[in-house]
Amino acid sequence: MNTPDLTARIQARDGVAVVVYTKNDCRQCDRTKLILDREGIVYTSVNVEEDAAAYSYVTETLNRREMPTVVASTLDGDVVWSGLQPDKIRKHITHRADAA
């Protein structure tokens, strides 16, 4: 099964699939993951300092330089932001109107 298929299955099940792009020694990254962990959100964490393809994707495709960069793939499309953004975590992941 390829990644788009898996993402579609997660979206169908949970309404959202989350990837957190991080780097080493990043307090905002750790805090973002802690918020997701506390809410019981399943997510994928990818360290851009250890994964060259992820680094290229974040910097070239998403045009982001700040970590964490969060990609929330929802049924309505992708929502992307950088930095510690508890308000966006609530709005797009943990407290969505369509959340169960």
C-alpha positions as CSV (number, residue, x, y, z in Angstrom):
1,M,0.0,0.0,0.0
2,N,1.5,3.4,-0.9
3,T,1.4,6.5,1.2
4,P,-1.6,8.3,-0.5
5,D,-3.7,5.1,0.0
6,L,-2.7,5.0,3.7
7,T,-3.4,8.7,4.1
8,A,-6.9,8.3,2.5
9,R,-7.6,5.4,4.9
10,I,-6.6,7.4,7.9
11,Q,-8.6,10.4,6.8
12,A,-11.7,8.2,6.3
13,R,-11.2,6.7,9.7
14,D,-10.2,9.8,11.7
15,G,-11.1,12.7,9.5
16,V,-7.5,13.9,9.6
17,A,-3.9,12.6,9.1
18,V,-1.1,14.5,10.8
19,V,2.6,14.8,10.0
20,V,4.9,16.8,12.2
21,Y,8.2,17.8,10.6
22,T,10.8,18.4,13.3
23,K,14.5,19.0,13.9
24,N,16.9,18.2,16.7
25,D,16.8,20.2,20.0
26,C,13.5,21.9,19.0
27,R,11.4,23.0,22.0
28,Q,8.5,24.0,19.8
29,C,8.6,20.6,18.1
30,D,8.6,18.8,21.5
31,R,5.7,21.0,22.8
32,T,3.6,20.4,19.6
33,K,4.1,16.6,19.9
34,L,3.3,16.8,23.6
35,I,-0.1,18.5,22.9
36,L,-0.9,15.9,20.3
37,D,0.1,13.1,22.6
38,R,-2.1,14.5,25.4
39,E,-5.0,14.6,23.1
40,G,-4.4,11.0,21.9
41,I,-3.8,12.1,18.3
42,V,-1.9,9.6,16.2
43,Y,0.7,11.4,14.0
44,T,3.9,10.8,12.1
45,S,7.0,12.6,13.2
46,V,9.7,13.2,10.7
47,N,13.1,14.8,11.6
48,V,14.2,16.9,8.6
49,E,17.8,16.9,9.9
50,E,17.9,13.1,9.5
51,D,15.8,12.7,6.3
52,A,17.0,14.6,3.3
53,A,13.8,13.9,1.3
54,A,11.7,15.4,4.1
55,Y,14.0,18.4,4.3
56,S,13.6,19.0,0.6
57,Y,9.8,18.5,0.8
58,V,9.4,21.0,3.7
59,T,11.8,23.7,2.3
60,E,11.1,23.4,-1.4
61,T,7.5,22.1,-1.8
62,L,6.0,23.6,1.4
63,N,8.4,26.6,1.3
64,R,8.8,26.4,5.1
65,R,12.0,27.0,7.2
66,E,10.6,27.0,10.7
67,M,10.0,23.8,12.7
68,P,7.9,22.2,13.6
69,T,6.0,22.3,10.3
70,V,2.6,20.5,10.7
71,V,0.7,19.1,7.8
72,A,-2.9,18.2,8.7
73,S,-4.5,16.3,5.8
74,T,-8.2,16.7,6.3
75,L,-11.1,15.6,4.1
76,D,-11.3,19.2,2.9
77,G,-7.6,19.4,2.0
78,D,-4.2,20.0,3.6
79,V,-3.7,22.6,6.2
80,V,0.0,23.6,6.8
81,W,1.6,25.7,9.5
82,S,4.9,26.2,11.2
83,G,5.9,26.9,14.7
84,L,4.1,26.1,18.0
85,Q,0.4,26.9,17.1
86,P,-1.9,25.5,19.8
87,D,-4.8,27.4,18.3
88,K,-4.4,25.7,15.0
89,I,-3.9,22.3,16.6
90,R,-7.3,22.8,18.3
91,K,-9.0,24.2,15.2
92,H,-7.8,21.7,12.6
93,I,-7.1,18.6,14.6
94,T,-8.4,18.2,18.1
95,H,-11.5,20.3,18.2
96,R,-12.8,20.2,14.7
97,A,-16.6,20.6,14.3
98,D,-16.7,17.2,12.5
99,A,-14.6,15.4,15.1
100,A,-16.3,12.5,16.8
